[in-house]
Amino acid sequence: MKKLLLSAVLLAHGLRAQDRPVDPTWLHRYVPELAEAKADLTSQTCHYRPIFGEGDKQNQSLQTVARFGEVALDAHGNCRTVSYDRQEEIYFVVEGGGVLHYEDQIQALRRHDFTYLPPGVKHSISNNADQPLRVVVMGFKIHSSISISAPLPHPKVANLEDAKEETVSGHPNSVLYKLLAGLRTGRRDLIDEAYVMDSFFWMDFAPGGTNWPHHHEAAEEIYLVIDGQGEMVAGSGMDGVEGRYPAKAGDAYYFRPNCTVGFYNQDKPGAKAYILAVRARVPLHEDEE
């Protein structure tokens, strides 16, 4: 009888172990192949394509990142107004032009404009042109232990062209960075207003250029290849050997804290590559094993 009971317990334990999902250390999506999904901002003329986070099948893997996706607005389309009490957002215009609605104010948006949207602010975007508008939407959860100040009275909007290209200490000179947005305690970015969104930046790779494989112990990171192709480094690292995967425009990678991340551009004349990247802090106590 005892043997039967022990066997039953072991069998049940084995089944539970098999059924328990394991969070991956990194995720990959090819954006052009992703399906649309309903979200709080979608309408008949505003379409959301989840890449990571809300609306994605593996959204439980993310900690601070609430959503990372692409919004497409039809000509003269409008998105629904949204507001988040403990989330901050970054919008980046990939294609077209439109209008940002920030509380009762409006701000024109053009290609490669980006804006920081603080928690508690009602906002939406609309497209007043005859051409489609595409915007990358990024949202980040703000932990309850962080004190939130009154939101900015006016929206902060900047453009990719406003940022100078520069090298970053600890990284090779074969990649130039544009530091777009960062923490409210900083002074290096065009917009320094965020609570947990550690760094939003643009990378310009020279032929043969690389962002050396590295990792962040307390941060999540996302790379979106805007143009060019090369090899993305994601995970591995055993005996100093990183995992490399072919990457092209439209590829997006999410990296969990402590996951190896990097990129190698093609080493041939004229080979350029551009990556839009964002990093968000993760409280260490939330990354428990």
ChimeraX commands (.cxc) that place a marker at each C-alpha (Angstrom):
marker #1 position 0.00,0.00,0.00 radius 0.5
marker #1 position 2.84,2.37,0.92 radius 0.5
marker #1 position 4.59,1.58,-2.38 radius 0.5
marker #1 position 1.42,2.37,-4.33 radius 0.5
marker #1 position 0.95,5.65,-2.47 radius 0.5
marker #1 position 4.58,6.63,-3.06 radius 0.5
marker #1 position 4.29,5.80,-6.77 radius 0.5
marker #1 position 1.15,7.92,-7.04 radius 0.5
marker #1 position 2.87,10.86,-5.36 radius 0.5
marker #1 position 5.93,10.59,-7.60 radius 0.5
marker #1 position 3.77,10.29,-10.71 radius 0.5
marker #1 position 1.73,13.34,-9.76 radius 0.5
marker #1 position 4.91,15.30,-9.03 radius 0.5
marker #1 position 6.34,14.30,-12.40 radius 0.5
marker #1 position 3.22,15.43,-14.23 radius 0.5
marker #1 position 3.25,18.78,-12.45 radius 0.5
marker #1 position 6.93,19.24,-13.30 radius 0.5
marker #1 position 6.26,18.49,-16.96 radius 0.5
marker #1 position 3.31,20.85,-17.11 radius 0.5
marker #1 position 5.12,23.76,-15.51 radius 0.5
marker #1 position 6.28,26.23,-18.18 radius 0.5
marker #1 position 9.81,27.60,-18.10 radius 0.5
marker #1 position 10.26,31.29,-18.86 radius 0.5
marker #1 position 12.71,31.76,-21.75 radius 0.5
marker #1 position 15.74,33.98,-21.27 radius 0.5
marker #1 position 15.05,35.74,-24.58 radius 0.5
marker #1 position 12.26,36.05,-27.15 radius 0.5
marker #1 position 12.30,36.67,-30.89 radius 0.5
marker #1 position 9.58,38.07,-33.14 radius 0.5
marker #1 position 9.54,39.00,-36.84 radius 0.5
marker #1 position 7.23,42.01,-36.85 radius 0.5
marker #1 position 5.84,41.82,-40.45 radius 0.5
marker #1 position 4.47,38.34,-39.71 radius 0.5
marker #1 position 2.71,39.22,-36.47 radius 0.5
marker #1 position -1.08,39.40,-36.28 radius 0.5
marker #1 position -3.09,42.32,-34.98 radius 0.5
marker #1 position -4.74,42.14,-31.57 radius 0.5
marker #1 position -7.31,44.18,-29.72 radius 0.5
marker #1 position -5.94,46.56,-27.11 radius 0.5
marker #1 position -7.30,49.43,-25.03 radius 0.5
marker #1 position -6.14,51.97,-27.63 radius 0.5
marker #1 position -7.41,50.20,-30.76 radius 0.5
marker #1 position -10.35,51.35,-32.87 radius 0.5
marker #1 position -11.66,50.66,-36.36 radius 0.5
marker #1 position -8.91,52.88,-37.74 radius 0.5
marker #1 position -6.19,52.21,-35.14 radius 0.5
marker #1 position -4.57,48.79,-35.28 radius 0.5
marker #1 position -2.19,47.31,-32.70 radius 0.5
marker #1 position 0.36,44.60,-33.41 radius 0.5
marker #1 position 1.80,43.20,-30.14 radius 0.5
marker #1 position 5.50,42.31,-30.32 radius 0.5
marker #1 position 6.23,41.69,-26.64 radius 0.5
marker #1 position 4.13,42.05,-23.50 radius 0.5
marker #1 position 0.40,42.75,-23.55 radius 0.5
marker #1 position -1.29,40.80,-26.33 radius 0.5
marker #1 position 1.66,38.45,-26.86 radius 0.5
marker #1 position 1.36,34.77,-25.98 radius 0.5
marker #1 position 4.47,34.88,-23.74 radius 0.5
marker #1 position 3.75,38.10,-21.90 radius 0.5
marker #1 position 4.28,36.39,-18.53 radius 0.5
marker #1 position 8.03,36.36,-19.23 radius 0.5
marker #1 position 8.26,40.14,-18.94 radius 0.5
marker #1 position 8.61,42.01,-15.64 radius 0.5
marker #1 position 8.88,45.79,-16.03 radius 0.5
marker #1 position 7.99,45.95,-19.73 radius 0.5
marker #1 position 4.19,46.13,-20.01 radius 0.5
marker #1 position 4.02,46.28,-23.80 radius 0.5
marker #1 position 6.20,46.74,-26.85 radius 0.5
marker #1 position 4.26,46.87,-30.08 radius 0.5
marker #1 position 3.44,48.72,-33.26 radius 0.5
marker #1 position 0.40,50.90,-33.86 radius 0.5
marker #1 position -0.77,51.49,-37.44 radius 0.5
marker #1 position -3.29,54.24,-38.09 radius 0.5
marker #1 position -5.28,54.44,-41.29 radius 0.5
marker #1 position -5.41,57.73,-43.15 radius 0.5
marker #1 position -7.36,60.17,-40.96 radius 0.5
marker #1 position -7.62,57.51,-38.27 radius 0.5
marker #1 position -7.76,57.88,-34.49 radius 0.5
marker #1 position -6.71,55.75,-31.54 radius 0.5
marker #1 position -8.72,55.59,-28.33 radius 0.5
marker #1 position -7.65,57.73,-25.40 radius 0.5
marker #1 position -5.78,55.84,-22.67 radius 0.5
marker #1 position -4.27,56.62,-19.28 radius 0.5
marker #1 position -2.21,54.50,-16.87 radius 0.5
marker #1 position -1.79,55.26,-13.18 radius 0.5
marker #1 position 1.52,53.43,-12.72 radius 0.5
marker #1 position 2.90,53.07,-16.23 radius 0.5
marker #1 position 5.06,55.32,-18.38 radius 0.5
marker #1 position 5.31,55.15,-22.16 radius 0.5
marker #1 position 7.52,56.04,-25.10 radius 0.5
marker #1 position 6.07,56.59,-28.58 radius 0.5
marker #1 position 8.40,56.56,-31.61 radius 0.5
marker #1 position 7.12,57.47,-35.09 radius 0.5
marker #1 position 8.48,55.01,-37.64 radius 0.5
marker #1 position 6.57,56.23,-40.68 radius 0.5
marker #1 position 4.25,59.10,-41.53 radius 0.5
marker #1 position 3.08,62.01,-39.43 radius 0.5
marker #1 position 0.23,62.64,-37.03 radius 0.5
marker #1 position -0.96,64.37,-33.90 radius 0.5
marker #1 position -0.32,63.59,-30.23 radius 0.5
marker #1 position -3.23,64.40,-27.89 radius 0.5
marker #1 position -1.89,65.06,-24.38 radius 0.5
marker #1 position -4.69,65.91,-21.96 radius 0.5
marker #1 position -6.28,68.96,-23.64 radius 0.5
marker #1 position -3.20,69.81,-25.73 radius 0.5
marker #1 position -2.15,68.75,-29.21 radius 0.5
marker #1 position 1.35,68.33,-30.62 radius 0.5
marker #1 position 2.28,67.59,-34.24 radius 0.5
marker #1 position 4.35,64.46,-34.83 radius 0.5
marker #1 position 6.60,63.70,-37.79 radius 0.5
marker #1 position 8.77,60.77,-38.85 radius 0.5
marker #1 position 11.31,59.80,-36.17 radius 0.5
marker #1 position 9.71,62.00,-33.54 radius 0.5
marker #1 position 9.50,60.43,-30.09 radius 0.5
marker #1 position 7.74,61.44,-26.89 radius 0.5
marker #1 position 7.69,60.51,-23.23 radius 0.5
marker #1 position 4.25,59.96,-21.69 radius 0.5
marker #1 position 4.21,60.03,-17.87 radius 0.5
marker #1 position 1.80,58.05,-15.69 radius 0.5
marker #1 position -1.64,59.54,-15.10 radius 0.5
marker #1 position -1.86,61.54,-18.35 radius 0.5
marker #1 position -4.72,60.97,-20.79 radius 0.5
marker #1 position -3.29,60.63,-24.27 radius 0.5
marker #1 position -3.93,59.33,-27.78 radius 0.5
marker #1 position -2.65,59.72,-31.32 radius 0.5
marker #1 position -4.42,60.54,-34.56 radius 0.5
marker #1 position -3.50,60.67,-38.22 radius 0.5
marker #1 position -4.57,63.79,-40.11 radius 0.5
marker #1 position -2.78,62.81,-43.32 radius 0.5
marker #1 position -3.70,60.77,-46.40 radius 0.5
marker #1 position -0.84,58.33,-45.72 radius 0.5
marker #1 position -0.63,55.62,-43.03 radius 0.5
marker #1 position 1.06,56.34,-39.71 radius 0.5
marker #1 position 3.19,53.74,-37.89 radius 0.5
marker #1 position 4.29,54.21,-34.29 radius 0.5
marker #1 position 6.27,51.95,-31.95 radius 0.5
marker #1 position 4.55,51.99,-28.55 radius 0.5
marker #1 position 6.47,51.04,-25.40 radius 0.5
marker #1 position 4.99,50.81,-21.90 radius 0.5
marker #1 position 6.73,50.20,-18.56 radius 0.5
marker #1 position 5.31,49.32,-15.13 radius 0.5
marker #1 position 6.37,51.53,-12.23 radius 0.5
marker #1 position 6.79,49.57,-8.99 radius 0.5
marker #1 position 4.60,50.61,-6.04 radius 0.5
marker #1 position 7.71,51.51,-4.02 radius 0.5
marker #1 position 8.54,54.37,-6.43 radius 0.5
marker #1 position 7.04,57.78,-5.70 radius 0.5
marker #1 position 5.37,59.41,-8.71 radius 0.5
marker #1 position 5.44,63.18,-9.17 radius 0.5
marker #1 position 2.85,65.35,-10.87 radius 0.5
marker #1 position 2.91,64.80,-14.65 radius 0.5
marker #1 position 4.54,67.24,-17.01 radius 0.5
marker #1 position 2.18,70.12,-17.93 radius 0.5
marker #1 position 3.23,69.88,-21.57 radius 0.5
marker #1 position 4.33,66.90,-23.69 radius 0.5
marker #1 position 8.03,66.52,-24.37 radius 0.5
marker #1 position 8.71,65.68,-28.02 radius 0.5
marker #1 position 12.07,65.39,-29.76 radius 0.5
marker #1 position 13.35,64.00,-33.04 radius 0.5
marker #1 position 16.05,61.48,-33.86 radius 0.5
marker #1 position 17.86,64.17,-35.89 radius 0.5
marker #1 position 18.18,66.32,-32.75 radius 0.5
marker #1 position 20.49,63.79,-31.08 radius 0.5
marker #1 position 24.19,63.73,-31.89 radius 0.5
marker #1 position 25.93,60.47,-32.71 radius 0.5
marker #1 position 28.53,59.53,-30.14 radius 0.5
marker #1 position 30.52,56.62,-28.81 radius 0.5
marker #1 position 29.67,55.19,-25.39 radius 0.5
marker #1 position 32.30,54.23,-22.85 radius 0.5
marker #1 position 32.91,50.49,-22.69 radius 0.5
marker #1 position 31.60,49.91,-26.23 radius 0.5
marker #1 position 33.58,49.72,-29.48 radius 0.5
marker #1 position 33.89,52.77,-31.72 radius 0.5
marker #1 position 32.38,50.84,-34.65 radius 0.5
marker #1 position 28.88,51.64,-33.34 radius 0.5
marker #1 position 27.59,55.16,-32.74 radius 0.5
marker #1 position 24.78,55.88,-30.32 radius 0.5
marker #1 position 22.02,58.46,-30.18 radius 0.5
marker #1 position 20.84,58.78,-26.58 radius 0.5
marker #1 position 17.15,59.66,-26.85 radius 0.5
marker #1 position 15.49,59.26,-23.45 radius 0.5
marker #1 position 16.45,58.15,-19.96 radius 0.5
marker #1 position 15.87,58.42,-16.23 radius 0.5
marker #1 position 14.69,61.66,-14.62 radius 0.5
marker #1 position 17.88,61.68,-12.54 radius 0.5
marker #1 position 20.04,61.85,-15.67 radius 0.5
marker #1 position 21.23,64.69,-17.89 radius 0.5
marker #1 position 22.65,62.90,-20.93 radius 0.5
marker #1 position 19.55,62.22,-23.06 radius 0.5
marker #1 position 17.27,64.48,-25.08 radius 0.5
marker #1 position 14.42,63.61,-22.71 radius 0.5
marker #1 position 15.30,62.67,-19.12 radius 0.5
marker #1 position 11.96,62.11,-17.43 radius 0.5
marker #1 position 11.50,58.36,-16.87 radius 0.5
marker #1 position 11.11,56.44,-13.63 radius 0.5
marker #1 position 12.11,52.90,-14.71 radius 0.5
marker #1 position 12.80,53.21,-18.45 radius 0.5
marker #1 position 16.57,53.29,-18.06 radius 0.5
marker #1 position 17.62,54.11,-21.64 radius 0.5
marker #1 position 16.00,54.56,-25.04 radius 0.5
marker #1 position 18.61,54.77,-27.79 radius 0.5
marker #1 position 19.50,54.37,-31.47 radius 0.5
marker #1 position 22.52,52.41,-32.72 radius 0.5
marker #1 position 24.29,53.07,-36.02 radius 0.5
marker #1 position 26.66,50.23,-36.98 radius 0.5
marker #1 position 29.59,50.69,-39.35 radius 0.5
marker #1 position 30.50,47.81,-41.71 radius 0.5
marker #1 position 31.85,45.06,-39.47 radius 0.5
marker #1 position 30.71,46.98,-36.40 radius 0.5
marker #1 position 29.58,45.29,-33.23 radius 0.5
marker #1 position 27.93,45.91,-29.91 radius 0.5
marker #1 position 30.03,43.55,-27.79 radius 0.5
marker #1 position 28.06,40.77,-26.07 radius 0.5
marker #1 position 27.16,41.82,-22.54 radius 0.5
marker #1 position 24.36,41.47,-20.01 radius 0.5
marker #1 position 22.42,43.56,-17.49 radius 0.5
marker #1 position 21.78,42.01,-14.09 radius 0.5
marker #1 position 18.75,44.13,-13.24 radius 0.5
marker #1 position 17.29,45.27,-16.55 radius 0.5
marker #1 position 15.24,44.02,-19.47 radius 0.5
marker #1 position 16.26,45.08,-22.97 radius 0.5
marker #1 position 14.62,45.05,-26.40 radius 0.5
marker #1 position 16.31,45.44,-29.80 radius 0.5
marker #1 position 14.31,46.24,-32.95 radius 0.5
marker #1 position 16.27,46.06,-36.21 radius 0.5
marker #1 position 15.17,49.06,-38.30 radius 0.5
marker #1 position 17.47,48.51,-41.28 radius 0.5
marker #1 position 20.35,46.29,-42.36 radius 0.5
marker #1 position 21.21,42.76,-41.35 radius 0.5
marker #1 position 23.76,40.89,-39.30 radius 0.5
marker #1 position 23.89,38.49,-36.37 radius 0.5
marker #1 position 22.02,39.05,-33.12 radius 0.5
marker #1 position 23.58,37.72,-29.94 radius 0.5
marker #1 position 20.98,36.18,-27.64 radius 0.5
marker #1 position 21.80,33.99,-24.69 radius 0.5
marker #1 position 24.30,31.13,-24.34 radius 0.5
marker #1 position 27.68,32.34,-23.12 radius 0.5
marker #1 position 28.98,28.97,-21.90 radius 0.5
marker #1 position 32.78,28.98,-22.11 radius 0.5
marker #1 position 32.63,32.43,-23.69 radius 0.5
marker #1 position 30.63,31.26,-26.73 radius 0.5
marker #1 position 27.59,33.43,-27.39 radius 0.5
marker #1 position 24.44,32.37,-29.26 radius 0.5
marker #1 position 24.28,34.04,-32.68 radius 0.5
marker #1 position 21.19,34.28,-34.89 radius 0.5
marker #1 position 20.67,35.87,-38.34 radius 0.5
marker #1 position 18.91,39.22,-37.97 radius 0.5
marker #1 position 17.33,41.54,-40.52 radius 0.5
marker #1 position 15.03,44.56,-40.63 radius 0.5
marker #1 position 11.82,43.74,-38.76 radius 0.5
marker #1 position 13.44,41.34,-36.28 radius 0.5
marker #1 position 12.78,42.14,-32.62 radius 0.5
marker #1 position 14.47,40.55,-29.62 radius 0.5
marker #1 position 13.56,40.71,-25.94 radius 0.5
marker #1 position 16.33,39.96,-23.42 radius 0.5
marker #1 position 15.57,38.93,-19.85 radius 0.5
marker #1 position 17.86,40.23,-17.02 radius 0.5
marker #1 position 21.28,38.55,-17.12 radius 0.5
marker #1 position 20.76,37.32,-20.70 radius 0.5
marker #1 position 23.70,37.84,-23.06 radius 0.5
marker #1 position 22.89,40.49,-25.69 radius 0.5
marker #1 position 24.87,41.94,-28.61 radius 0.5
marker #1 position 24.96,42.46,-32.37 radius 0.5
marker #1 position 27.45,41.90,-35.20 radius 0.5
marker #1 position 26.96,43.85,-38.43 radius 0.5
marker #1 position 27.98,42.42,-41.79 radius 0.5
marker #1 position 31.66,42.90,-42.52 radius 0.5
marker #1 position 31.51,44.11,-46.09 radius 0.5
marker #1 position 31.79,47.54,-47.79 radius 0.5
marker #1 position 28.73,49.75,-47.38 radius 0.5
marker #1 position 26.97,47.44,-44.94 radius 0.5
marker #1 position 25.07,49.64,-42.49 radius 0.5
marker #1 position 22.67,48.55,-39.77 radius 0.5
marker #1 position 20.38,50.53,-37.48 radius 0.5
marker #1 position 18.78,49.27,-34.27 radius 0.5
marker #1 position 16.23,50.95,-32.02 radius 0.5
marker #1 position 16.70,49.76,-28.44 radius 0.5
marker #1 position 15.15,50.28,-25.03 radius 0.5
marker #1 position 16.17,49.13,-21.56 radius 0.5
marker #1 position 14.08,49.12,-18.38 radius 0.5
marker #1 position 15.08,48.55,-14.76 radius 0.5
marker #1 position 13.79,45.47,-12.96 radius 0.5
marker #1 position 13.63,45.45,-9.14 radius 0.5
marker #1 position 15.91,42.64,-7.97 radius 0.5
marker #1 position 13.37,41.27,-5.50 radius 0.5
marker #1 position 10.92,40.71,-8.37 radius 0.5
marker #1 position 13.37,38.48,-10.23 radius 0.5
marker #1 position 13.21,35.67,-7.73 radius 0.5
marker #1 position 13.96,32.12,-8.74 radius 0.5
marker link #1:1,2 radius 0.2
marker link #1:2,3 radius 0.2
marker link #1:3,4 radius 0.2
marker link #1:4,5 radius 0.2
marker link #1:5,6 radius 0.2
marker link #1:6,7 radius 0.2
marker link #1:7,8 radius 0.2
marker link #1:8,9 radius 0.2
marker link #1:9,10 radius 0.2
marker link #1:10,11 radius 0.2
marker link #1:11,12 radius 0.2
marker link #1:12,13 radius 0.2
marker link #1:13,14 radius 0.2
marker link #1:14,15 radius 0.2
marker link #1:15,16 radius 0.2
marker link #1:16,17 radius 0.2
marker link #1:17,18 radius 0.2
marker link #1:18,19 radius 0.2
marker link #1:19,20 radius 0.2
marker link #1:20,21 radius 0.2
marker link #1:21,22 radius 0.2
marker link #1:22,23 radius 0.2
marker link #1:23,24 radius 0.2
marker link #1:24,25 radius 0.2
marker link #1:25,26 radius 0.2
marker link #1:26,27 radius 0.2
marker link #1:27,28 radius 0.2
marker link #1:28,29 radius 0.2
marker link #1:29,30 radius 0.2
marker link #1:30,31 radius 0.2
marker link #1:31,32 radius 0.2
marker link #1:32,33 radius 0.2
marker link #1:33,34 radius 0.2
marker link #1:34,35 radius 0.2
marker link #1:35,36 radius 0.2
marker link #1:36,37 radius 0.2
marker link #1:37,38 radius 0.2
marker link #1:38,39 radius 0.2
marker link #1:39,40 radius 0.2
marker link #1:40,41 radius 0.2
marker link #1:41,42 radius 0.2
marker link #1:42,43 radius 0.2
marker link #1:43,44 radius 0.2
marker link #1:44,45 radius 0.2
marker link #1:45,46 radius 0.2
marker link #1:46,47 radius 0.2
marker link #1:47,48 radius 0.2
marker link #1:48,49 radius 0.2
marker link #1:49,50 radius 0.2
marker link #1:50,51 radius 0.2
marker link #1:51,52 radius 0.2
marker link #1:52,53 radius 0.2
marker link #1:53,54 radius 0.2
marker link #1:54,55 radius 0.2
marker link #1:55,56 radius 0.2
marker link #1:56,57 radius 0.2
marker link #1:57,58 radius 0.2
marker link #1:58,59 radius 0.2
marker link #1:59,60 radius 0.2
marker link #1:60,61 radius 0.2
marker link #1:61,62 radius 0.2
marker link #1:62,63 radius 0.2
marker link #1:63,64 radius 0.2
marker link #1:64,65 radius 0.2
marker link #1:65,66 radius 0.2
marker link #1:66,67 radius 0.2
marker link #1:67,68 radius 0.2
marker link #1:68,69 radius 0.2
marker link #1:69,70 radius 0.2
marker link #1:70,71 radius 0.2
marker link #1:71,72 radius 0.2
marker link #1:72,73 radius 0.2
marker link #1:73,74 radius 0.2
marker link #1:74,75 radius 0.2
marker link #1:75,76 radius 0.2
marker link #1:76,77 radius 0.2
marker link #1:77,78 radius 0.2
marker link #1:78,79 radius 0.2
marker link #1:79,80 radius 0.2
marker link #1:80,81 radius 0.2
marker link #1:81,82 radius 0.2
marker link #1:82,83 radius 0.2
marker link #1:83,84 radius 0.2
marker link #1:84,85 radius 0.2
marker link #1:85,86 radius 0.2
marker link #1:86,87 radius 0.2
marker link #1:87,88 radius 0.2
marker link #1:88,89 radius 0.2
marker link #1:89,90 radius 0.2
marker link #1:90,91 radius 0.2
marker link #1:91,92 radius 0.2
marker link #1:92,93 radius 0.2
marker link #1:93,94 radius 0.2
marker link #1:94,95 radius 0.2
marker link #1:95,96 radius 0.2
marker link #1:96,97 radius 0.2
marker link #1:97,98 radius 0.2
marker link #1:98,99 radius 0.2
marker link #1:99,100 radius 0.2
marker link #1:100,101 radius 0.2
marker link #1:101,102 radius 0.2
marker link #1:102,103 radius 0.2
marker link #1:103,104 radius 0.2
marker link #1:104,105 radius 0.2
marker link #1:105,106 radius 0.2
marker link #1:106,107 radius 0.2
marker link #1:107,108 radius 0.2
marker link #1:108,109 radius 0.2
marker link #1:109,110 radius 0.2
marker link #1:110,111 radius 0.2
marker link #1:111,112 radius 0.2
marker link #1:112,113 radius 0.2
marker link #1:113,114 radius 0.2
marker link #1:114,115 radius 0.2
marker link #1:115,116 radius 0.2
marker link #1:116,117 radius 0.2
marker link #1:117,118 radius 0.2
marker link #1:118,119 radius 0.2
marker link #1:119,120 radius 0.2
marker link #1:120,121 radius 0.2
marker link #1:121,122 radius 0.2
marker link #1:122,123 radius 0.2
marker link #1:123,124 radius 0.2
marker link #1:124,125 radius 0.2
marker link #1:125,126 radius 0.2
marker link #1:126,127 radius 0.2
marker link #1:127,128 radius 0.2
marker link #1:128,129 radius 0.2
marker link #1:129,130 radius 0.2
marker link #1:130,131 radius 0.2
marker link #1:131,132 radius 0.2
marker link #1:132,133 radius 0.2
marker link #1:133,134 radius 0.2
marker link #1:134,135 radius 0.2
marker link #1:135,136 radius 0.2
marker link #1:136,137 radius 0.2
marker link #1:137,138 radius 0.2
marker link #1:138,139 radius 0.2
marker link #1:139,140 radius 0.2
marker link #1:140,141 radius 0.2
marker link #1:141,142 radius 0.2
marker link #1:142,143 radius 0.2
marker link #1:143,144 radius 0.2
marker link #1:144,145 radius 0.2
marker link #1:145,146 radius 0.2
marker link #1:146,147 radius 0.2
marker link #1:147,148 radius 0.2
marker link #1:148,149 radius 0.2
marker link #1:149,150 radius 0.2
marker link #1:150,151 radius 0.2
marker link #1:151,152 radius 0.2
marker link #1:152,153 radius 0.2
marker link #1:153,154 radius 0.2
marker link #1:154,155 radius 0.2
marker link #1:155,156 radius 0.2
marker link #1:156,157 radius 0.2
marker link #1:157,158 radius 0.2
marker link #1:158,159 radius 0.2
marker link #1:159,160 radius 0.2
marker link #1:160,161 radius 0.2
marker link #1:161,162 radius 0.2
marker link #1:162,163 radius 0.2
marker link #1:163,164 radius 0.2
marker link #1:164,165 radius 0.2
marker link #1:165,166 radius 0.2
marker link #1:166,167 radius 0.2
marker link #1:167,168 radius 0.2
marker link #1:168,169 radius 0.2
marker link #1:169,170 radius 0.2
marker link #1:170,171 radius 0.2
marker link #1:171,172 radius 0.2
marker link #1:172,173 radius 0.2
marker link #1:173,174 radius 0.2
marker link #1:174,175 radius 0.2
marker link #1:175,176 radius 0.2
marker link #1:176,177 radius 0.2
marker link #1:177,178 radius 0.2
marker link #1:178,179 radius 0.2
marker link #1:179,180 radius 0.2
marker link #1:180,181 radius 0.2
marker link #1:181,182 radius 0.2
marker link #1:182,183 radius 0.2
marker link #1:183,184 radius 0.2
marker link #1:184,185 radius 0.2
marker link #1:185,186 radius 0.2
marker link #1:186,187 radius 0.2
marker link #1:187,188 radius 0.2
marker link #1:188,189 radius 0.2
marker link #1:189,190 radius 0.2
marker link #1:190,191 radius 0.2
marker link #1:191,192 radius 0.2
marker link #1:192,193 radius 0.2
marker link #1:193,194 radius 0.2
marker link #1:194,195 radius 0.2
marker link #1:195,196 radius 0.2
marker link #1:196,197 radius 0.2
marker link #1:197,198 radius 0.2
marker link #1:198,199 radius 0.2
marker link #1:199,200 radius 0.2
marker link #1:200,201 radius 0.2
marker link #1:201,202 radius 0.2
marker link #1:202,203 radius 0.2
marker link #1:203,204 radius 0.2
marker link #1:204,205 radius 0.2
marker link #1:205,206 radius 0.2
marker link #1:206,207 radius 0.2
marker link #1:207,208 radius 0.2
marker link #1:208,209 radius 0.2
marker link #1:209,210 radius 0.2
marker link #1:210,211 radius 0.2
marker link #1:211,212 radius 0.2
marker link #1:212,213 radius 0.2
marker link #1:213,214 radius 0.2
marker link #1:214,215 radius 0.2
marker link #1:215,216 radius 0.2
marker link #1:216,217 radius 0.2
marker link #1:217,218 radius 0.2
marker link #1:218,219 radius 0.2
marker link #1:219,220 radius 0.2
marker link #1:220,221 radius 0.2
marker link #1:221,222 radius 0.2
marker link #1:222,223 radius 0.2
marker link #1:223,224 radius 0.2
marker link #1:224,225 radius 0.2
marker link #1:225,226 radius 0.2
marker link #1:226,227 radius 0.2
marker link #1:227,228 radius 0.2
marker link #1:228,229 radius 0.2
marker link #1:229,230 radius 0.2
marker link #1:230,231 radius 0.2
marker link #1:231,232 radius 0.2
marker link #1:232,233 radius 0.2
marker link #1:233,234 radius 0.2
marker link #1:234,235 radius 0.2
marker link #1:235,236 radius 0.2
marker link #1:236,237 radius 0.2
marker link #1:237,238 radius 0.2
marker link #1:238,239 radius 0.2
marker link #1:239,240 radius 0.2
marker link #1:240,241 radius 0.2
marker link #1:241,242 radius 0.2
marker link #1:242,243 radius 0.2
marker link #1:243,244 radius 0.2
marker link #1:244,245 radius 0.2
marker link #1:245,246 radius 0.2
marker link #1:246,247 radius 0.2
marker link #1:247,248 radius 0.2
marker link #1:248,249 radius 0.2
marker link #1:249,250 radius 0.2
marker link #1:250,251 radius 0.2
marker link #1:251,252 radius 0.2
marker link #1:252,253 radius 0.2
marker link #1:253,254 radius 0.2
marker link #1:254,255 radius 0.2
marker link #1:255,256 radius 0.2
marker link #1:256,257 radius 0.2
marker link #1:257,258 radius 0.2
marker link #1:258,259 radius 0.2
marker link #1:259,260 radius 0.2
marker link #1:260,261 radius 0.2
marker link #1:261,262 radius 0.2
marker link #1:262,263 radius 0.2
marker link #1:263,264 radius 0.2
marker link #1:264,265 radius 0.2
marker link #1:265,266 radius 0.2
marker link #1:266,267 radius 0.2
marker link #1:267,268 radius 0.2
marker link #1:268,269 radius 0.2
marker link #1:269,270 radius 0.2
marker link #1:270,271 radius 0.2
marker link #1:271,272 radius 0.2
marker link #1:272,273 radius 0.2
marker link #1:273,274 radius 0.2
marker link #1:274,275 radius 0.2
marker link #1:275,276 radius 0.2
marker link #1:276,277 radius 0.2
marker link #1:277,278 radius 0.2
marker link #1:278,279 radius 0.2
marker link #1:279,280 radius 0.2
marker link #1:280,281 radius 0.2
marker link #1:281,282 radius 0.2
marker link #1:282,283 radius 0.2
marker link #1:283,284 radius 0.2
marker link #1:284,285 radius 0.2
marker link #1:285,286 radius 0.2
marker link #1:286,287 radius 0.2
marker link #1:287,288 radius 0.2
marker link #1:288,289 radius 0.2
view
